[in-house]
Amino acid sequence: MLHNKKILLGITGGIAAYKCAHLVRLFVKKGAEVKVVMTPSATQFVTPETLSVLSKNPVVSEFFEKPTHEWNNHVHLAEWADLFLIAPATANTLAKFTTGVCDNIVTACYLSARSKVFIAPAMDLDMYQHPTTKANLKTLEGFGNKIIPAESGELASGLTGEGRMAEPENIISYIEKYLAGSSPFSQKKVLINAGPTYEAIDPVRFIGNRSSGKTGVALADEFCDQGAEVTLILGPSVFKPKNSSVKIISVESAEEMFKVCTEVFETSDIAVLSAAVADYSPKEKSASKIKKSEGEMNIELTKTKDILASLGKAKKKQILIGFALETENAIEHAKEKLKNKNLDLIIANTTSEKNPAFGSDFNTICIIDKHNNLLNFEFKSKAEIAKDIVEAIKNYAEKK
Ligand code: CTP
């Protein structure tokens, strides 16, 4: 859920600030990009240098950089973030947030934030119980912020009770749960197939194609980043998803791809078939290496099963999306495939010597839905194309 998320972490001056080194590390491990802003007093509890090394980004604790006097633009920082987390949030900072006081970079980012704001308070027992603090937290919650409750335990004062900042692992899981709940694909099971298939001639030779699997892998990452439970059925490809939550099932032949796709499809909500499945496979597969002999050699080929068409027939409530790779009359052919294979959407793309869809990092696509609506996209990277496709599927699902 946190993979590729841009997180702005605001640290204020409490002893729990030392735990932020671990918190940043956990975010980075999850694949998030982290930028840190700190109040001047927070720098007394954990150094900006430590957080800069761990986040791999500069840390900002003043409105103006020393000695250049360059302005640290809090508006840009706040706009950059997908979510803003303030941890630890002291009683003083809570009071400032409540009344709109803007006297440091953290409070300035808070007032500029357009993203969801998460607040993890930390203070001593009596301060946390104080009606003023309770009222401030209620007000902040009323403003739409998410409060990550303080935990109980030993406090810096020596007292024991509620007031400790939630443990970094608990903060992460709180945010992950929130993101999962607010994602349009949460609870959705998505099947993606990708890559080429290899059709064995003998133990060392095969018939394959030039598909890299890049688009399908990018789609798996994008769906997963948006909260879906993704199963990627992957033919022989050197590319793998970045997001470790994607479940990968490796297959080699069209027949294996067919079997796994058919099984996974039954429990899927959405299926996107981007694999370049071989249309033909050698009729006989030699168990031993075929020796060369005089004269020509002929290999008899037999037709493979059309996985997409078969899923189109089996389709119940699933949203089924296919690809059409064409060299000419792309839209016309894609529309035929959309109808014949009983699809919801089809992604048409062309391949030529000048603009090879296979192997390249870029492509141009057109998405057609079953009501014949066309969406044309410009030439862009396959990662950006994956975002466009997921967005189109989201819009289609909402209208369905
Ligand atoms: N496809 C499939 N099983 C096959 C062949 C294709 O599931 N045996 C799927 C592909 O994954 C793609 C769609 O069908 O989503 C269209 O593939 P494409 O190669 O463009 O077309 P074909 O249907 O194979 O027809 P042709 O090769 O004649 O264009």
Boltz pocket constraint, residues with backbone or C-beta under 6 A from the ligand:
constraints:
  - pocket:
      binder: B
      contacts: [[A, 254], [A, 273], [A, 274], [A, 275], [A, 276], [A, 277], [A, 278], [A, 279], [A, 304], [A, 305], [A, 306], [A, 307], [A, 308], [A, 309], [A, 321], [A, 322], [A, 323], [A, 324], [A, 325], [A, 326], [A, 337]]
      max_distance: 6.0
